[in-house]
């Protein structure tokens, strides 16, 4: 069927009204967002997928690549806890390699900021979005990036190596390459002084600091092969939620650092069941979300068309507690609050047969 912008906006209005009926406050973040915040969060990588412009008074700006960051900023600056928000509108993503993927599309979202029971908030967001999808033929996948983060934080290695691995959790190939490098025995490199002229932006003291860091890293003992194997076993988990949870409990015997994170997965399973979700058939994939959900640091989920691999996700979301901490720090008060949310794509829903 041909999906028109009017149809998409009409369904978006219906979805947002449904979230308002659950107590969410409607918000409308500006389409133009300050680039400095997004660059601070994502680094220069964001330029490859965002539209960048400039303003003589406000400096560099970006067309809104998502809603979560501006909603978090708004809440951290002015919101009261607990809070629920909903929104509907366009987001903009540059596409350099696939002309068939849209560079502008409508999202509808639901965000929860609440301290008391994170597992219940996770289940609330997931169940409401699942309900809004109705009878559409979709399959859901869940995961938890916090489990892998707990493993990395618990490794017997240097802080610098842990930080490097944490930065690349969302880049699986780079993460694996770093892990293998840190697990290898390496000789201390020798760096001879150079009289060559400086080329590029780095100054002499920066080059010397980098050399010192490389020498210090070479003295760090390799990560144990056993730990590398256990991380591999963790990332290979892909099963129904009860089976996956059993395997996580088994791994926690050898990886005690993940015990609190696994307990959160177990609490979420109970909360989802209490919301009427069939957890016995709900998929859990320990690697899910590692290529597309950079600010999530706990629960992640997505809904895909069961028999239409050509379609984008109909809905996705997750927990982003660390994002509230980082944006709170930018405001100068170091506030943070547990937060979870999800977005829906009404245009994709219509392509799959949704009715307004």
N, C-alpha and C positions, 0 to 999 in steps of 0.2 A: 504494500500500500504506500501511497505518497503521504508523507508526514509533513504538514505545513507548520509554519511558525505559530500560527493562530491555534492550531490543535495542541501543539506542545505547551504554549503558554496557558491554555485552558486546563490541561491536565496538571500542570505545575501549580496552578491556583487551587485545584481540588486537593492535591497532596499537601500543600502548605496549610490549607484550612483544616485538614485532618490533624496535622501536628499542633495547630493552634487549639484544637479541641482537646488535646492532651495536656494543655497548660503551657505551651510554648509561646514566648513573646516574639512577634514578628519583627525582624530587623532588616535593614537595607544598607549594607556597607557600600561606600563609594566604589565606582568602577575603576577609577584611577587610584592606585595605591603607592605610597612612598617606596621607592626601590631599595633604600638603605636597609629597611627591616628585612625584606625578602633576601637580599644579598647576604645579610648577616646570618640568616637561618640556613640558607642553602649554598652559599658561596657563589662563585661565578657561573656554576653549572646552570643556574636558573635562567641565565641570559639565552641559553639555547632553546628554551621552551616558553619564554614569555615575550610579550611585545613591550619594547622599551621606548619611552619618549622622554622629553625633558620640558621643564617649565622654568621660565626666567626667575620666578619667585620661589617656587617649591622644589626646584632641582629635579633630579632624575625620578621618573615615575614609571610604573608598569600597569598595563591593563590587568585587571584582577585575574590571576591564574587559579585562584580558589577562594572559598569563603571562610575557611577555618581560621586562617591567620588574622584577618580583620575582625572576625567575631571575637576571637580570644583577646585581641588588643582592646576592643570595646569593653569586654567584660572586666578585664584587669584594671581598666581605667575608671570605670563607672558602675560596674555591676555589683549586686549583692548576692550572697550565697544563701541557699542554693538558687540556681537559675536554669531555665530551659529556653532555648531560642530556636526559631525557624526562619528560613529565608528561601527565596526563589529568584533566580536571575541568571544572566549569562556569565560564563567564565571564558577565558581566552587562552589558547595554547598554540604556540607555533608548531607547525609540522614541516619538517625538512626532508623527510624520507618517505612518507606515505601520503600521497595526495588524497586518498580515500578517507582518511581520518579527519574529522571536522576540526577547524581551528577556533570555532565559537559554538558553544552549546549551552543549554539550560541545565542548571542543577537546582535541586530542592534539598534542603538539609534540615537536620534536627541535631542540636547540640545540648549536652547536659553537663552542668558544672555542679558537682555535689561531693561532699566529703564523707558522708556517713557510711555508705555501702557501695563501693566501686563495683562489686560483682553484680549487684542489683541494677546499677546504672548501665553496665554493659548489656545485661539481658534486656533491659527496657528498650534501649536503642535498637538492638538486633530484632527484637520481637515486633516493635512498631513498624520497622521498615519491612520486615517479612510480611506483616499483615497488610501493609499498603501495596505490596506487589500482588496481593490477592492470589488468583488461580493461575497466574502466568507460569509457563513451564520453565522453571529455573532450578538451579542447584546452588546450594550455599556451601561455602568453605570458610572455616575459621582457622585462626592460628594465634600465636602469642610471641611477639618479638622480644618481650621481656625475659623469656626463658633463655634465649641465646645471649642476651645482654648479661644475665646473671652468670652464665658460664664464663664469659669473657672477663667479667669483674673478679671472678674467683680463680683465674689462672695464676699459677706460680711463676710470674714473670714481672718485668719492669712496668712501671706506670706508663712510660712512653709507648711500649709495645701494646699495652691494653688500650691506650687512647687511639693508637693507629688502627687497631682492629675494630674498635667501636665506631670510628669514622666511616668504616667501609662495610658495616653490617648490611647496608642497603645496596651494596655492589658485590654480589656473590662471588664473581670470578676474582675480583681484586682481594676480597676477604680471604678466599681460599689460598691465593698466591702468597699473601702475607703470612698466613698461618703456617704454610709449608716452609716459607723462608725462616720464620722464627723458630721452627722446629729443627732446622738443619744446623749441624756443627759448622762454624765458620772461623777462619783465621782472622786475627786482627789485621785490618788493612794498613798499609804504610802509605803515608801521604807526603810526598816530597814537596818542599817549597817551590813555588813557581814564580818566574819573573815575567810571565806572559801578561800583556795588558788586560785589564778588566773589560769584559764584554757583557752587555746586558744590564739589568737593573740591580743586581745584587752587589753590595759593597763588600770590601775586604773583611770587615768584622763579621758580616753575615756568613761569608764563605767559611771563615775560621770557626764560627760557632757550629756550622753544619758539620764540618770535619770532626770537631770535638764530640758532637752527638753521635756520629757514625762510629767513632772509636769506642765511646762508652757503650753503645748498643752491641758492638762486637764482643764485649766482655760479658754480656748477659748470657747465662746458661740457656741452652735451647729449651723450648717448651717440650714437655715429655710426650713421646709418641703415643702413650696411653691416652693422654688428654686429647690429642688430635683425633684419635680413633673414636673417643667418646663424643666429641663434637660432631663427627661424621655420623655417628649413630643417632644423635639427636636430630640432625637436619634431615635424616632419612625417614623420620616418623611421618607417616601419612596413613590415617586410618579413621574409623569412626571415633567419636569423642571418647567413649568409655575405653575402647582398646588403646587409643593414643595415651590416655591418662594413665592406664596401667603401665605402659612402656615408660612413661615419664617417671612414675614412681620407682620403677626398676632402675632407671638411670640415676636417679637421685641418691641411690646407695653409694655409687662411685663418684657422683658429682654433688656433694652436699650443698654447694653454693646455690643450686637451683631449687632447693626445698621450699623456700618462701614463694618463688614464682610458680611452682607446681601447685602449691596450696591455693594460689589465686585461680589457677585453671580449674581446680576441683570446685572451688566456691562458685565460679561462673557456671559450671555445668549444673550445679544445683539450682542456681538462680534462673537459668534458661529453662530447666524442667518445670520450675514453679510458674513460669510464664506460658507454659503449654507447648514449648518447643520440643520436638522429638529428638532428644540428644542421642538416642541409640543409632540413628541414621545420619546424624549431623557430622560432616567431615571435619577433621582437624589435620592441618598440614603444618609442621613445625617450620617450614621454609616460606610459608605464605606471606606475601606482603613485602618481601625483601627487594623487589625491583621497582616498586611504584609507590610506596607509602613511607616517605622519608621521615616524617615527623611523628609517626606512631611509635610508641615505646612499650606497648603491652598488647592487649586484645586487638586483633585485626579480623576483618571479615569481608566477604564479597559475594554477590549474587550474579551468576552468569546464566545465559540462556542454555537450557539443557541440550538443545539440538541445533543451535545456531552459533557455531564457533566464529562466524564472521562478525557478530555483534560485540560491541564493547560491553563492559560490565553494566548491569542495570542499576546496581547499587554497591557501595563499598563504604568502609569506615573503620574506626578503631579508637583506641585510647591514646591520648597525647599529653600526659601529665607533665613531661619535661618541657613541652612547648610553653605551657603556662608559666613555668619557672623562668624560662629564658626571657619571655616577653615581660614578665613581672620585673626581672632584673633591669631590663631596658628602661622601665619607668622609675627605677631608683629605689624601690621599696622591697625587693626580693620576695614578693608575695607569690604564692602558687596555690593551685587548687586542682584536685583530680578532675579530669574532663574526658568525655568520650562523645563521639558524634558519628554521623553517617550522612552520605549524600545519595540522591537518587537521580537517574537520568530519564526524565519523562519522554524525551524524544525516542530513546531506545525502547522504552516500554511500549510506546505506540507502534514501533516497527514490529514488535513481538506480538501485537494484537490487543494491547490494552484498550479499554474503552473509557471515554470521558464521562 
